């Protein structure tokens, strides 16, 4: 078996240099990073509401039963309304402490409602407030509309990226470029949910007045080009 002691100094030096060169990345020249953005205003087309039932007291089992009954009542009422999607959310029972002493329990469960018919859902919310509290109400863009808008913006952003790459290549005095890397990112402005806790104190409250409005859908295309001689 050959050991390092039997290797000549020149061979050892060659092995060391080869290892060092293998770790080095190939040298690159004339690379330029570019970024373009395409955006548009999209009309919100679905209304989303979150409501909840919450009870506090000393008997946990009784609180859970009251919350379950209220939520079940709300679900049954919501399912009677056409074109309204309903979903149960978080459910929890937690202890309440005062001065580091257990003083009671809190039970809570939420439901989520979604519809394209804002007037119908707004009317339903008014009815549900008889036994449920409103956590938030807000408009959003449906997944179908968002995807279609993003696809259109992606095409626009890529075209804009190519135009900018050609402009840079020409102004620098080169004949062509090649694409080294490209990233496509879609960004939607977060929808602000309107808190409506004050309405929870009013039984059979009037339906909330709501305006759909719009939100910005944005696509950013960034990448690196390498200028060719």
Legacy VTK file of the C-alpha trace (Angstrom):
# vtk DataFile Version 3.0
C-alpha trace
ASCII
DATASET POLYDATA
POINTS 229 float
0.000 0.000 0.000
1.316 3.452 -0.931
1.517 6.006 1.898
2.093 9.743 1.856
5.697 9.106 2.888
6.348 7.247 -0.376
4.991 10.086 -2.537
7.405 12.591 -4.003
7.137 16.263 -2.896
6.186 17.299 -6.443
3.345 14.764 -6.563
2.049 15.922 -3.190
2.132 19.554 -4.365
0.209 18.630 -7.524
-2.455 16.840 -5.481
-2.865 19.834 -3.169
-3.163 22.281 -6.077
-5.681 20.034 -7.847
-7.848 19.888 -4.715
-7.705 23.666 -4.364
-8.681 24.228 -7.998
-11.546 21.716 -7.692
-13.081 23.766 -4.862
-12.912 27.027 -6.785
-15.963 28.190 -8.752
-15.428 28.977 -12.439
-14.741 32.611 -13.106
-17.606 34.579 -14.611
-17.599 37.967 -16.316
-20.068 40.563 -17.547
-23.022 39.349 -15.523
-25.796 41.823 -14.779
-28.764 41.426 -12.418
-32.128 42.822 -13.486
-35.567 43.080 -11.904
-38.951 44.150 -13.265
-42.431 44.308 -11.735
-45.901 44.097 -13.228
-48.966 44.911 -11.148
-52.653 45.633 -11.455
-55.696 46.417 -9.355
-58.153 43.536 -9.038
-61.709 43.851 -7.774
-62.334 41.708 -4.694
-64.945 39.115 -5.577
-65.550 37.132 -2.380
-66.617 38.173 1.121
-65.074 36.342 4.074
-66.371 36.516 7.646
-65.251 34.884 10.879
-67.647 34.475 13.791
-67.251 32.731 17.127
-69.051 31.471 20.199
-67.351 32.038 23.540
-68.460 31.340 27.091
-66.782 31.804 30.462
-67.688 30.305 33.824
-66.775 27.840 36.551
-68.142 24.642 34.954
-66.084 23.613 31.930
-68.502 20.914 30.742
-71.427 23.338 30.764
-69.440 25.954 28.810
-68.423 23.419 26.170
-72.035 22.327 25.760
-73.215 25.946 25.339
-70.510 26.686 22.756
-71.292 23.492 20.849
-74.976 24.322 20.727
-74.359 27.891 19.544
-71.937 26.815 16.823
-74.221 24.009 15.670
-77.091 26.487 15.442
-74.915 28.825 13.373
-73.788 26.037 11.041
-77.347 24.865 10.427
-78.460 28.412 9.677
-75.549 29.034 7.314
-76.113 25.776 5.406
-79.627 26.889 4.572
-78.239 29.824 2.567
-77.258 29.042 -1.000
-73.771 29.917 -2.286
-72.291 30.273 1.210
-69.328 28.090 2.152
-69.007 27.379 5.870
-66.053 25.907 7.749
-65.369 25.282 11.444
-62.060 26.655 12.740
-60.160 26.521 16.010
-61.779 25.043 19.116
-60.255 25.394 22.555
-60.997 25.295 26.259
-58.560 27.166 28.502
-58.304 27.946 32.219
-58.681 31.492 33.534
-56.347 32.584 36.315
-56.674 35.577 38.590
-53.916 36.311 41.097
-52.297 33.000 40.142
-55.426 31.125 41.211
-57.756 29.173 38.934
-60.968 31.185 38.791
-62.813 29.603 35.873
-62.764 28.340 32.305
-63.154 29.759 28.810
-64.505 27.774 25.853
-64.433 29.090 22.294
-64.943 27.944 18.711
-64.918 29.863 15.431
-66.519 29.417 12.027
-65.566 30.862 8.655
-68.077 31.948 6.042
-67.311 32.728 2.394
-69.517 33.818 -0.482
-69.494 35.692 -3.776
-72.916 37.073 -2.916
-72.031 39.857 -0.476
-75.609 40.941 0.113
-76.707 37.428 1.007
-73.773 36.808 3.333
-74.158 40.219 4.970
-77.783 39.390 5.745
-76.734 36.024 7.203
-74.148 37.702 9.433
-76.864 39.940 10.854
-78.934 36.872 11.785
-76.006 34.935 13.247
-75.240 37.741 15.688
-78.199 36.594 17.726
-75.962 33.912 19.254
-72.507 34.395 17.721
-69.954 37.196 17.863
-68.337 38.661 14.743
-64.560 38.499 14.791
-63.840 40.047 11.401
-65.296 40.705 7.964
-63.354 41.462 4.797
-63.215 41.066 1.045
-60.678 38.982 -0.846
-59.812 37.835 -4.349
-60.915 34.309 -5.208
-58.157 31.776 -6.042
-59.416 31.454 -9.616
-59.323 35.197 -10.280
-55.942 35.575 -8.556
-54.327 32.777 -10.580
-55.634 34.119 -13.872
-54.405 37.608 -13.024
-50.992 36.332 -11.919
-50.583 34.297 -15.128
-51.241 37.410 -17.201
-48.830 39.490 -15.109
-46.119 36.828 -15.337
-46.256 37.030 -19.140
-46.072 40.827 -19.002
-43.179 40.804 -16.522
-41.148 38.290 -18.544
-41.615 40.369 -21.692
-40.508 43.463 -19.776
-37.467 41.588 -18.442
-36.457 40.550 -21.979
-36.859 44.120 -23.238
-34.705 45.462 -20.438
-32.054 42.798 -20.987
-31.895 43.691 -24.691
-31.662 47.396 -23.827
-28.752 46.833 -21.435
-26.984 44.571 -23.922
-27.276 47.150 -26.682
-26.198 50.116 -24.539
-23.138 48.253 -23.291
-22.145 47.540 -26.872
-22.596 43.794 -26.934
-24.289 41.702 -29.578
-26.253 39.269 -27.435
-26.799 37.877 -23.935
-27.688 34.583 -22.342
-29.981 34.042 -19.388
-28.172 32.654 -16.358
-30.981 32.680 -13.779
-34.583 33.841 -13.454
-36.911 34.033 -10.436
-40.650 34.693 -10.587
-42.369 35.891 -7.422
-46.051 36.658 -6.971
-47.048 39.127 -4.284
-50.571 39.937 -3.146
-51.274 42.765 -0.764
-52.619 41.237 2.475
-56.320 41.799 2.938
-57.196 43.836 5.988
-59.927 42.119 7.966
-62.228 44.621 9.621
-62.682 43.750 13.325
-66.301 44.031 14.386
-66.335 42.965 18.023
-68.627 45.824 19.016
-71.384 44.288 16.930
-71.260 41.105 18.980
-73.067 42.811 21.851
-76.126 43.540 19.745
-78.639 40.742 19.302
-80.144 40.461 15.817
-78.048 43.399 14.653
-78.521 44.998 11.265
-76.351 43.613 8.448
-72.951 45.352 8.202
-72.437 47.902 5.441
-69.551 46.710 3.263
-67.762 47.855 0.116
-65.787 45.334 -1.960
-62.987 47.622 -3.156
-59.846 46.370 -4.895
-56.422 45.047 -4.038
-53.068 44.994 -5.796
-51.734 41.821 -7.369
-48.042 42.081 -8.189
-45.519 39.861 -9.975
-41.770 40.440 -9.841
-39.361 38.801 -12.272
-35.685 39.045 -11.379
-32.662 37.356 -12.835
-29.116 37.487 -14.087
-27.899 37.767 -17.665
-24.413 37.307 -19.046
-23.337 39.564 -21.885
-21.825 37.826 -24.893
-18.957 39.131 -27.003
LINES 1 230
229 0 1 2 3 4 5 6 7 8 9 10 11 12 13 14 15 16 17 18 19 20 21 22 23 24 25 26 27 28 29 30 31 32 33 34 35 36 37 38 39 40 41 42 43 44 45 46 47 48 49 50 51 52 53 54 55 56 57 58 59 60 61 62 63 64 65 66 67 68 69 70 71 72 73 74 75 76 77 78 79 80 81 82 83 84 85 86 87 88 89 90 91 92 93 94 95 96 97 98 99 100 101 102 103 104 105 106 107 108 109 110 111 112 113 114 115 116 117 118 119 120 121 122 123 124 125 126 127 128 129 130 131 132 133 134 135 136 137 138 139 140 141 142 143 144 145 146 147 148 149 150 151 152 153 154 155 156 157 158 159 160 161 162 163 164 165 166 167 168 169 170 171 172 173 174 175 176 177 178 179 180 181 182 183 184 185 186 187 188 189 190 191 192 193 194 195 196 197 198 199 200 201 202 203 204 205 206 207 208 209 210 211 212 213 214 215 216 217 218 219 220 221 222 223 224 225 226 227 228
